[in-house]
Amino acid sequence: MSEKRYKKRGSTLLLMTLLVVLVAVTAFLVMSMQDSQEAVVVETENVPTEASEEKSIDDEVAATTLIHVGDEAPDFSVEMLDGGNVTLSALQGKPTLLIFWATWCPPCREELAHLQEGIIDVYGDKINVLPVSRGEKREVVEEFITKMGYTFAVGLDGEQTAYRKYATNYIPRCFVIDSKGTVVYSGVGYDEGVAGEVKEALDKALI
């Protein structure tokens, strides 16, 4: 009789133990799923989407651009690296490619590297090319131009006087100005797409 009671009591204890373990496992799984769902929500809310990043950059560029297509190109004079001076309005009669750049700017360097072969050698004396260094000392620009072996003329805008007439931030910036002094293209940054747009704008300005 006592042996049957012992067996019954042992079976009951085992069943209760299994029940407790089952409840504990179920509770753990539920809590884990909730934590996982919360983590996903937080991560999704805090990480900006690629579209929102692009929109933010576009908005910033637009806000810092002072001169747009259709505007008359603001006139200015700059000292050239060779010691001369150039006034933008004096270049009217031919389309002009105006570029604001700096030696420390990677896309600027890429654009200058393309300038001789991709623009000057292609268009020759049909257009004017005016790359203007923004906010740098003469010796810095001269060292860079000499090191790179460039032979085209370069303007110096150490105080950003000329640049501030066109924009308040971001380089490189390029403007294609037609023979009458009207801006027909405005671009920021540099890549193959921008290079293609510049050539297309120059071709149209030459018609």
N, C-alpha and C positions, 0 to 999 in steps of 0.2 A: 504493500500500500504506500509506504513511504517512498519507494523507488518510483512509482508512477507519478506521485506528487512532484518529485525532484525533476523527472523528465518533463512534466507539464510546465513547471516553473522555469526550467531551462529554455524550453521552446518559446515561452512568453517573453523572456528576457532577450533572446536573440531577435525575435520579431520587433520588439521595441527599439533595439539597437539599430536594426536595419531601417526602421521608420525614421529615426532621428538622423541617420546618415543621409537618407533620401531627401528629407526636408532641408538639411544643410546644403547639399549639393544643388538642389533646386534654387534656394535663396542665393547662392553664390553665382549661379548662371544668370539669374535675373539681374542682379546688381552689375555683373560684368557687361551685359548687353546695354544697360542704361548708361554706364560709364562710356562705353564705346560710342553710343549715339551722341552723347554730349560732346565728346572730343571731336567728332566729325563736324558738328554744328559750329563749334568754336573756331576750328581750323578754317572752315569755309567762310565764315564771317570776317576773319582777320586777314586772309590772303587776298589781295586785290587781283582781279582778273586781268588778262592781257589786254582786253578791249578797254578797260577803265584806265590802265596805265598809258596806252596810246592816246586816249582822249585827253588825259591830263597834260601830256607833253605837247600835244597839238594846241591845246588851250593856252599853255604858257608861251609857246612860240608866237602864237597869234597876238597875245597881249603885249609882247615885246617888239612887235614889228610895226614900224612907224610909216613905212612907205610901201605901197601896194601897186599891183599892176594897174596901169592907167594914170598913175600919178606922174607929175613932172619930177624928174630926178633933181633933188636938192643940189645946188652948186657948192663946190668947195675947191680949195687949192691945197695941195700937199707937196712937201719937199720930197724929192726922189733920192734914192740911195746913191745915185751918181752925182748928187749935188744940185741938180736942176729942180725946177718946179713945174707942176702940171695943174691946170685948172680944168675941171670936168667939162664945163660949158664950151671950152675951146676945142673939145674933141668932137663936137657936133658936126654932122656931115657924113659920119660913118657910125654904124652900130658900135656900142662899147660894152665890153664885159667887165664889170666892176666886181672885184672879190675882196672881202674883208677876211683876214686870216691872222694867225699867230704861229710862231715857231713851235710852241709847246703843244699844239692842237693836232692829234693824229689824223682826223679827217681833212684838216687843212693841208697837212703835208701830202696826203694822198691826192688832193685836188691839184696842188702845185706840181706834183710829179707828173700829172696827166696834162698839165697846161701847155707845155712846149709841144709835145708830140700830138696831143689830141685836139688842140685849139690853134695855137700859133702856126704850126707847120701846115695845118689844114686850110686856114683862112688867110694867112699871110697878111698883107696890108689892106685887105678888104674891111677889116675891123680894127678897133682899138682894144687893147687889153690892159687893164689897170688893177693889178693886185696890190692892195694896201694893207700893210702890217698894222694891226690894231694894238695900241697900248704897250709897245715895246721900244726899248732904246735902240739907237742906231747900231751900236756895236754888236748887240745880240742878233739883230736881223742880218747885218753884214757877215758875221761869222757863219750863220746858217746858210745864207745864199752861196757864199764861197765854198763851204763844205759840200753842198749839194751839187755845185757846178752849174747853177742856173745862170743864164745870160740875159734873161728878159728884165725889163725895168720894173722896179718895185718902189711903191710909195710908202712914206712913213707917217703914221698917225699916232704918235706917242701919247698925246693927250686925248685921243678918241674924239676929237672935234668933228671930223668928217663922219665917223661911225655913228655918233649920237644923233645925226640928222636922219639916219636910216633905221636904227634899231637901238634898243637899250640892253639887249643881252643876246647871247648865242652866236657862235661862229663855227664853221665858216658860213658866210652869207654871200650869195652871188646875185647880182642884178644884171639883166640884159636891158640896155637902154638903146632905143632906136636912134636913127640919125637926127631926129628932131628934139631929142632930150626927154622922151617919154619912156617910162619903165614898162617893158613888155614881158618881163619875167622876173620873178623873185623866188629864190630858193634858200633853204637852210639845211646844213649838213652836206655830206657828199657820199655818193655811191654811184653805181652804174646807172641807176634810174635818173638821178640828178644830172649826170653827165649827158645822158640822152636828151633830157628836157632842155638843157642849155644849148645843145647843138640844134635842136629843133627850133628854139626861139631865135637863135642867130640866123638860121636859114630863112626864117620868115621875115626877119628884120632886113635882110638883104634883098628881098623881092621888091 
